[in-house]
């Protein structure tokens, strides 16, 4: 007879923890209900209605599925009251009308540690992805605004759209999952939707005219759909780019009284528009351009009444034309920069500007050379300053003085810190319960 030397194992019933973890769906923490990841709100609604569980700040959880699986295992090991605060609703009503809701939030150290670990894991993955995209030379895509095709590195396309079409979604190094980002934007344009105000138009030409005339060639910064494409949204646990930005602004307000008397300005070291000559002041540079090349920048600025932004465009225009070895007056092309400058000086083309419409264009807001110090040293003419003086009245925020007074007079800040933190936690919980309850009612 055949004998069994080792104990056998019967097949495990489907639906155990291992089976759930191997599935791509997201399970309910308490029962066998499962939802696809895209139906996250339906799962949250189910857990509120059926199990009275509210999860605070779900939007800040980096990996929702891993988060749910972790707590499904922990709640199987210990009772829910070991982890969650219990909130009784309708406490003044009869006992049968009262309900106990359970709040799971990062006030619990275990929950906060889990959220931080998930965020760090996602940050590592995102940085690896961004690093790969930065050095990827196999990028291939079409411009969304013209028929030009780009291959090589993603920065070539992004810089082209910013420079030629005034459509700037940010520096390439600040963007991640670029292919998906461009696909989302292209999809909106294909559906005849403005990228900024997000209105839908009847045809492509109407949409193009709208975006051009309304200066809507930009994305809507308030659209949370775009947050995942910017590195800043992954860097600090529990904070969006808006919160990070507002903290930076508050820091500036806090430092208003700092002493800057020892600030020493570095020399300009600006480069001539027509040769490699450098100067440590704009006056010396303008004098060099006048004597060596016959280009009188202050006189041109005064005669044409150029404000600061027009000077920026003019400088960038001249830089680009010289870079392409092209005379900006007659458009004649030359083999070398030396040949071009000789031609412009001999024909006096260097001293006169072409028609304003040639260079006074939005595309010349963007620097031809990223380290062009001359752009930082430009200033409005005295006449223009005098004319605009009445219009450029500085506006001071009304609450700055009150903030200073409050900081100086308050001696209870440290004593109230812990109490304020408790109230903030309670407020966050109330907001979470209200939002999710509204979703349940409206859903």
C-alpha positions as CSV (number, residue, x, y, z in Angstrom):
1,X,0.0,0.0,0.0
2,X,1.1,3.6,-0.7
3,X,1.8,5.6,2.4
4,X,1.8,9.3,2.9
5,X,5.0,10.5,4.4
6,X,4.2,14.2,4.6
7,X,0.9,15.9,5.5
8,X,-1.1,17.2,2.5
9,X,-2.7,20.6,2.2
10,X,-6.3,21.1,1.0
11,X,-6.9,24.0,-1.4
12,X,-7.6,27.2,0.5
13,X,-11.0,28.8,0.0
14,X,-10.8,31.8,-2.3
15,X,-11.3,35.1,-0.6
16,X,-8.5,34.8,2.0
17,X,-6.0,37.6,2.6
18,X,-3.5,36.1,0.2
19,X,-6.1,35.9,-2.6
20,X,-7.2,39.5,-2.0
21,X,-3.6,40.8,-2.1
22,X,-2.9,39.1,-5.4
23,X,-6.0,40.6,-7.0
24,X,-5.6,44.0,-8.7
25,X,-8.9,45.2,-7.0
26,X,-9.2,47.1,-3.7
27,X,-11.1,45.2,-1.0
28,X,-13.3,46.5,1.7
29,X,-11.4,46.5,5.1
30,X,-14.2,44.5,6.8
31,X,-16.0,42.3,4.2
32,X,-15.6,40.6,0.8
33,X,-16.7,43.5,-1.3
34,X,-14.1,44.6,-3.9
35,X,-13.8,47.6,-6.2
36,X,-11.5,48.6,-9.0
37,X,-9.0,51.3,-8.0
38,X,-10.9,53.9,-10.2
39,X,-14.0,53.3,-8.0
40,X,-12.2,54.5,-4.8
41,X,-15.1,56.8,-3.8
42,X,-17.5,53.9,-4.1
43,X,-15.5,51.9,-1.7
44,X,-15.3,54.8,0.8
45,X,-19.0,55.3,0.5
46,X,-19.6,51.5,1.2
47,X,-17.4,51.6,4.3
48,X,-19.1,54.7,5.7
49,X,-22.7,53.3,5.1
50,X,-22.1,49.6,5.9
51,X,-19.3,49.8,8.5
52,X,-19.3,53.4,9.8
53,X,-15.6,53.9,9.0
54,X,-14.3,57.3,8.0
55,X,-10.7,57.7,6.7
56,X,-9.4,61.2,7.1
57,X,-7.4,62.9,4.3
58,X,-7.7,60.0,1.8
59,X,-6.4,62.3,-1.0
60,X,-3.0,62.4,0.8
61,X,-2.6,58.6,0.9
62,X,0.2,57.9,-1.7
63,X,-0.9,54.3,-2.4
64,X,-4.6,53.8,-1.6
65,X,-4.6,50.0,-2.3
66,X,-1.6,49.2,-0.1
67,X,-3.1,51.4,2.7
68,X,-6.4,49.5,2.6
69,X,-4.7,46.1,2.5
70,X,-2.5,47.0,5.5
71,X,-5.5,48.0,7.7
72,X,-7.5,45.0,6.5
73,X,-4.8,42.8,8.0
74,X,-4.5,44.8,11.2
75,X,-8.2,44.9,11.8
76,X,-8.3,41.1,11.5
77,X,-5.7,40.9,14.3
78,X,-7.1,43.5,16.7
79,X,-10.5,45.2,17.4
80,X,-11.1,48.5,15.5
81,X,-11.3,50.4,18.8
82,X,-7.6,49.8,19.3
83,X,-6.9,52.0,16.3
84,X,-9.8,54.4,15.7
85,X,-11.5,57.2,17.6
86,X,-15.1,56.6,18.2
87,X,-17.5,59.4,17.5
88,X,-21.1,59.1,18.6
89,X,-23.6,61.0,16.5
90,X,-27.1,62.1,17.6
91,X,-25.9,61.7,21.2
92,X,-29.0,63.4,22.6
93,X,-31.4,61.2,20.6
94,X,-32.8,57.9,21.8
95,X,-30.3,55.1,22.0
96,X,-31.6,53.3,19.0
97,X,-31.2,56.4,16.8
98,X,-27.5,56.9,17.9
99,X,-24.7,55.8,15.7
100,X,-21.0,55.2,16.4
101,X,-18.6,56.2,13.6
102,X,-14.9,55.2,13.6
103,X,-12.3,57.7,12.5
104,X,-9.0,56.4,11.0
105,X,-6.4,59.2,10.7
106,X,-2.8,60.0,11.0
107,X,-3.2,61.2,14.6
108,X,-2.6,57.5,15.3
109,X,1.2,57.0,15.1
110,X,0.9,53.7,13.3
111,X,-1.3,55.3,10.6
112,X,1.1,58.3,10.2
113,X,4.1,56.0,9.9
114,X,2.3,53.9,7.3
115,X,1.4,57.0,5.3
116,X,4.9,58.3,5.4
117,X,6.4,55.0,4.3
118,X,3.9,54.8,1.4
119,X,4.8,58.4,0.4
120,X,8.6,57.7,0.6
121,X,8.1,54.6,-1.6
122,X,6.2,56.6,-4.2
123,X,8.7,59.4,-4.1
124,X,11.6,56.9,-4.8
125,X,9.6,55.5,-7.8
126,X,8.7,59.0,-9.1
127,X,12.3,60.2,-8.9
128,X,13.6,57.1,-10.7
129,X,11.0,57.7,-13.4
130,X,11.9,61.4,-13.7
131,X,15.6,60.5,-13.9
132,X,14.9,58.0,-16.7
133,X,12.9,60.7,-18.6
134,X,15.6,63.3,-18.1
135,X,18.2,61.2,-20.0
136,X,15.9,59.4,-22.4
137,X,16.9,60.1,-26.0
138,X,14.2,58.0,-27.6
139,X,11.4,60.6,-27.0
140,X,9.2,61.2,-30.0
141,X,6.1,63.5,-30.2
142,X,4.4,66.1,-32.3
143,X,3.9,69.7,-31.2
144,X,0.3,70.3,-30.1
145,X,0.1,73.7,-31.9
146,X,2.0,73.1,-35.2
147,X,3.0,70.1,-37.4
148,X,6.6,70.0,-36.2
149,X,7.9,66.6,-35.1
150,X,10.4,66.2,-32.3
151,X,12.7,63.4,-31.4
152,X,15.5,63.0,-28.9
153,X,14.9,64.5,-25.5
154,X,11.5,65.7,-24.1
155,X,13.0,69.2,-23.3
156,X,13.3,70.0,-27.0
157,X,9.5,69.8,-27.5
158,X,8.7,71.6,-24.2
159,X,11.1,74.4,-24.9
160,X,9.8,74.7,-28.5
161,X,6.2,75.1,-27.2
162,X,7.2,77.7,-24.6
163,X,9.4,79.7,-27.1
164,X,7.4,79.5,-30.3
165,X,3.8,79.2,-29.0
166,X,4.0,80.9,-25.5
167,X,2.7,77.6,-24.0
168,X,4.8,77.0,-20.9
169,X,3.8,74.0,-18.6
170,X,7.0,74.3,-16.6
171,X,10.7,73.4,-16.7
172,X,11.3,69.9,-18.1
173,X,13.1,68.9,-14.9
174,X,10.0,69.7,-12.8
175,X,7.8,67.3,-14.9
176,X,7.3,63.6,-14.6
177,X,5.3,61.1,-16.7
178,X,5.7,63.5,-19.6
179,X,4.2,61.2,-22.3
180,X,1.0,60.8,-20.2
181,X,0.9,64.6,-19.5
182,X,1.1,65.5,-23.2
183,X,-1.5,62.8,-24.0
184,X,-4.0,64.3,-21.5
185,X,-3.5,67.8,-22.9
186,X,-3.7,66.6,-26.5
187,X,-6.9,64.7,-25.6
188,X,-8.5,67.9,-24.3
189,X,-7.5,69.8,-27.5
190,X,-8.9,67.0,-29.6
191,X,-12.2,67.3,-27.7
192,X,-12.2,71.1,-28.5
193,X,-11.7,72.0,-24.9
194,X,-9.7,75.1,-23.7
195,X,-6.8,74.0,-21.5
196,X,-7.2,77.0,-19.1
197,X,-10.9,77.8,-18.7
198,X,-11.9,74.3,-19.9
199,X,-14.9,75.4,-22.0
200,X,-15.7,73.3,-25.0
201,X,-16.0,75.0,-28.5
202,X,-17.8,74.0,-31.7
203,X,-14.7,73.7,-33.9
204,X,-10.9,73.8,-33.9
205,X,-10.5,77.3,-35.3
206,X,-12.9,78.8,-32.7
207,X,-10.9,77.1,-30.0
208,X,-7.5,78.4,-31.4
209,X,-8.9,81.9,-31.7
210,X,-10.2,81.8,-28.1
211,X,-7.0,80.5,-26.6
212,X,-4.9,83.1,-28.5
213,X,-7.2,86.2,-27.9
214,X,-7.9,85.4,-24.2
215,X,-4.2,84.4,-23.6
216,X,-5.4,80.9,-22.5
217,X,-2.4,79.1,-23.8
218,X,-1.7,77.7,-20.4
219,X,-3.1,75.0,-18.1
220,X,-5.5,75.5,-15.2
221,X,-3.3,75.3,-12.1
222,X,-6.4,74.6,-10.0
223,X,-7.1,71.4,-11.9
224,X,-6.0,68.6,-9.6
225,X,-5.7,66.2,-12.6
226,X,-2.4,67.8,-13.4
227,X,-0.9,67.5,-9.9
228,X,0.6,64.0,-10.5
229,X,2.8,65.4,-13.4
230,X,4.8,67.8,-11.2
231,X,7.6,66.6,-8.9
232,X,6.7,69.2,-6.2
233,X,3.5,67.3,-5.3
234,X,5.5,64.2,-4.3
235,X,8.2,65.9,-2.2
236,X,6.6,66.7,1.2
237,X,4.3,64.3,3.0
238,X,0.7,65.5,3.3
239,X,1.2,68.8,1.4
240,X,0.1,69.9,-2.1
241,X,2.0,72.4,-4.2
242,X,-0.4,75.2,-3.0
243,X,0.4,74.5,0.6
244,X,4.2,74.5,-0.1
245,X,3.9,77.7,-2.0
246,X,1.8,79.4,0.7
247,X,4.4,78.4,3.3
248,X,7.1,80.0,1.2
249,X,5.0,83.2,1.1
250,X,4.5,83.2,4.8
251,X,8.3,82.8,5.3
252,X,8.8,86.0,3.2
253,X,6.3,87.8,5.4
254,X,8.1,86.6,8.6
255,X,11.4,87.9,7.3
256,X,10.3,91.4,6.3
257,X,12.2,92.9,9.2
258,X,15.5,91.3,8.4
259,X,18.5,93.6,8.0
260,X,19.8,93.7,4.4
261,X,22.2,96.6,5.0
262,X,25.2,94.3,4.4
263,X,24.0,93.2,1.0
264,X,26.7,93.6,-1.6
265,X,25.6,93.6,-5.2
266,X,27.8,91.6,-7.6
267,X,29.1,93.1,-10.8
268,X,26.9,92.8,-13.8
269,X,29.3,91.1,-16.2
270,X,26.9,91.6,-19.1
271,X,27.9,90.5,-22.7
272,X,27.7,92.8,-25.7
273,X,24.9,92.1,-28.2
274,X,27.3,91.9,-31.1
275,X,30.6,90.5,-29.8
276,X,32.1,88.7,-26.8
277,X,33.0,91.9,-24.9
278,X,31.9,92.0,-21.3
279,X,31.4,94.9,-18.9
280,X,30.7,95.2,-15.2
281,X,28.1,98.0,-15.6
282,X,25.4,98.6,-18.2
283,X,26.8,102.1,-18.8
284,X,30.2,100.7,-19.8
285,X,28.5,98.1,-22.0
286,X,26.3,100.7,-23.7
287,X,29.3,102.9,-24.3
288,X,31.2,99.9,-25.9
289,X,28.3,99.1,-28.2
290,X,28.0,102.7,-29.3
291,X,31.8,103.3,-30.0
292,X,32.6,99.8,-31.4
293,X,29.5,98.9,-33.3
294,X,27.5,102.2,-33.7
295,X,24.5,100.8,-31.7
296,X,23.3,103.5,-29.2
297,X,21.0,101.5,-26.9
298,X,19.9,104.4,-24.6
299,X,19.0,106.6,-27.6
300,X,17.0,103.8,-29.2
301,X,15.2,103.1,-26.0
302,X,14.3,106.8,-25.6
303,X,13.3,107.4,-29.2
304,X,11.0,104.4,-29.3
305,X,9.7,104.8,-25.7
306,X,10.6,101.3,-24.8
307,X,9.3,100.0,-21.4
308,X,11.1,97.2,-19.6
309,X,9.3,94.4,-21.3
310,X,9.8,95.8,-24.8
311,X,13.5,96.1,-24.0
312,X,13.6,92.4,-23.0
313,X,11.9,91.4,-26.3
314,X,14.3,93.6,-28.3
315,X,17.4,92.1,-26.6
316,X,16.2,88.6,-27.1
317,X,15.3,89.3,-30.7
318,X,18.7,90.8,-31.5
319,X,20.5,87.9,-29.7
320,X,18.6,85.3,-31.8
321,X,19.2,87.1,-35.1
322,X,22.9,87.4,-34.3
323,X,23.0,83.8,-33.2
324,X,21.6,82.8,-36.6
325,X,24.1,85.1,-38.4
326,X,21.2,87.0,-40.0
327,X,21.0,90.8,-40.4
328,X,17.9,92.0,-38.5
329,X,17.3,94.8,-41.0
330,X,17.7,93.2,-44.5
331,X,17.5,89.5,-43.4
332,X,20.7,88.6,-45.3
333,X,22.3,85.4,-44.0
334,X,26.1,85.1,-43.5
335,X,28.5,82.2,-43.0
336,X,30.0,83.7,-39.8
337,X,29.3,86.2,-37.1
338,X,32.2,88.3,-38.1
339,X,30.9,88.6,-41.6
340,X,27.5,89.6,-40.4
341,X,28.8,92.3,-38.0
342,X,31.0,93.8,-40.7
343,X,28.0,94.0,-43.1
344,X,25.8,95.6,-40.4
345,X,28.4,98.2,-39.4
346,X,29.3,99.1,-43.1
347,X,25.6,99.4,-44.2
348,X,24.6,101.1,-40.9
349,X,21.9,98.4,-40.5
350,X,23.1,97.9,-37.0
351,X,21.9,101.4,-35.9
352,X,18.2,101.1,-36.9
353,X,15.5,98.8,-35.7
354,X,13.2,96.9,-38.1
355,X,9.4,97.4,-37.9
356,X,8.2,97.0,-34.3
357,X,5.9,94.1,-35.3
358,X,9.0,92.1,-36.2
359,X,10.5,92.0,-32.7
360,X,7.6,93.1,-30.4
361,X,6.2,89.6,-30.1
362,X,5.4,87.3,-27.1
363,X,8.0,84.7,-28.3
364,X,10.8,87.1,-27.4
365,X,9.8,87.2,-23.7
366,X,11.9,84.0,-23.5
367,X,15.7,84.4,-23.2
368,X,17.8,83.4,-26.1
369,X,20.6,82.7,-23.6
370,X,19.5,81.5,-20.2
371,X,22.5,83.2,-18.5
372,X,21.9,86.6,-20.2
373,X,22.8,89.0,-17.4
374,X,22.0,92.0,-19.5
375,X,18.2,91.2,-19.1
376,X,18.6,91.6,-15.3
377,X,20.2,95.0,-15.7
378,X,17.5,96.6,-17.9
379,X,15.4,99.4,-16.5
380,X,12.5,101.6,-17.6
381,X,13.4,105.0,-19.1
382,X,13.0,108.0,-16.9
383,X,10.2,109.5,-19.0
384,X,8.3,106.3,-18.9
385,X,8.7,106.1,-15.1
386,X,7.5,109.7,-14.7
387,X,4.4,109.1,-16.9
388,X,3.5,105.9,-15.1
389,X,4.2,107.1,-11.6
390,X,0.6,107.9,-10.9
391,X,-0.5,104.5,-12.1
392,X,2.0,102.3,-10.3
393,X,0.9,103.0,-6.7
394,X,2.2,100.3,-4.4
395,X,-0.5,98.3,-2.7
396,X,0.3,97.1,0.8
397,X,-1.6,94.1,2.2
398,X,-4.0,95.4,4.9
399,X,-3.2,92.5,7.3
400,X,0.6,92.8,7.5
401,X,0.6,95.4,10.3
402,X,-2.0,93.4,12.3
403,X,0.1,90.3,11.9
404,X,3.1,92.0,13.3
405,X,1.1,93.5,16.2
406,X,-0.3,90.1,17.0
407,X,3.1,88.4,17.0
408,X,4.5,91.2,19.3
409,X,1.7,91.2,21.7
410,X,0.9,87.5,22.0
411,X,2.6,85.7,24.9
412,X,0.3,82.6,24.8
413,X,1.5,81.1,21.5
414,X,3.5,78.3,23.1
415,X,0.8,77.5,25.7
416,X,-1.9,77.3,23.0
417,X,0.1,75.3,20.6
418,X,-1.0,71.9,21.8
419,X,-4.6,73.0,22.2
420,X,-4.6,74.4,18.7
421,X,-3.3,71.1,17.4
422,X,-6.1,69.2,19.0
423,X,-8.7,71.6,17.6
424,X,-7.1,71.3,14.2
425,X,-7.3,67.5,14.3
426,X,-11.0,67.7,15.3
427,X,-11.7,70.2,12.6
428,X,-10.0,68.0,10.0
429,X,-12.1,65.1,11.2
430,X,-15.4,67.1,11.0
431,X,-14.4,68.2,7.4
432,X,-13.7,64.6,6.4
433,X,-16.9,63.3,7.9
434,X,-18.9,66.1,6.3
435,X,-17.4,65.6,2.8
436,X,-17.8,61.9,2.8
437,X,-21.3,62.1,4.2
438,X,-22.2,64.6,1.5
439,X,-20.7,62.2,-1.1
440,X,-22.9,59.4,0.3
441,X,-26.0,61.5,0.2
442,X,-25.4,62.9,-3.3
443,X,-24.2,59.6,-4.6
